[in-house]
Amino acid sequence: MQTNYEKAVEIYEAQGQSAVFDAVLSGTLTATSWHWCEPCECESPHEDKTCLVCGTESEPKTVKQKIIELLDDYSSYEIPRLVGMDREEANKLVHEIYTKDWGLRDPKYWQAEEVDDDVWAIYGKDSAGEWIDENGDYLCFDTEAEANQYIKETMQ
């Protein structure tokens, strides 16, 4: 009788990574967790510590943990592509990291910057990239005063 992992290997070799994901979602394969897999470069199904796609054994790491690591070297704009996520969902995680994990909700960390003629955005003074709101949206303002007002009223 084939083990769950052996079935996953067979599916992967015949149809690829997405087929393994589909097999887990349909119940053909079982996964004890989904977490970040470095070789797969995405959140993958695991049986205990073994990735059902590539077989790598690793401790669970969430997508949020991976984003925190990536923000050291990449702008927030690149994060969705790097983790293979929908832009809005990835941006919501970046917002959560900025505000909860890194404590960057204080206005002293942010400043208005002109990004184009008469278009203003909010950027971190030191450690963060462009401000992303709780909906996962980048914000643009017509004037520096509007951007500064947003900082003053929203970031407490």
Number of C-alpha atoms within 10 A of each C-alpha: 5 8 9 14 19 12 17 27 19 13 21 19 13 11 11 14 18 13 16 25 19 13 17 17 13 10 9 12 20 17 20 11 15 20 20 23 27 15 11 14 12 18 21 22 24 26 17 15 17 21 26 30 24 17 17 14 14 15 11 17 14 14 20 17 13 19 20 17 11 16 18 11 8 13 12 20 17 13 22 17 11 15 19 13 15 11 17 16 13 24 24 17 22 28 23 20 18 21 16 11 11 13 11 21 17 13 17 13 16 23 18 24 19 17 12 8 8 11 14 21 22 24 18 18 14 9 13 18 18 19 25 22 17 15 12 18 14 15 14 18 19 13 17 18 12 15 21 20 13 16 21 14 9 12 15 10
